[in-house]
Amino acid sequence: MRKATLATIAVSALEDIKARDITVLDVRKLTSIADTLVIASADSHRQAKSLAHHVRDKLKEAGARILGVEGEESAEWVLVDAGDVVVHVMQPAVRAYYNLEELWSARPSSRKAKSAA
């Protein structure tokens, strides 16, 4: 199955249950752990769990192998690992704190490293 198709299926599954602020990041040039990260916000713990379950189920139906699902108990940040595509469903406060979009951005950081003097 094509990786772009998996990301499209994940986004569609998130949209089915009204996830907010869905972002798709191509991280192939930054890491070998995944090709695509999908990040979405959920309005509640219940919605975060439902979104993660729905994404997992839709990806499985499409033939993807689910390597793991983490964070379901607290449901503040639930991760669905489908190998080349990793989906993060986060509560807004957690998403703002970790700011994965900036972390995984291909743009170089504007911070300057301290020189060793």
Protein Blocks (a to p, Z undefined) as FASTA:
>chain_A
ZZklmmmmmmmmmmmnopahiacddfklmpckbmbdcddddfbfklmmmmmmmmmmmmmm
nopacfbdehklnomaccddehjaccddddfklmmmnommlmmpcbdcfbdcdddZZ
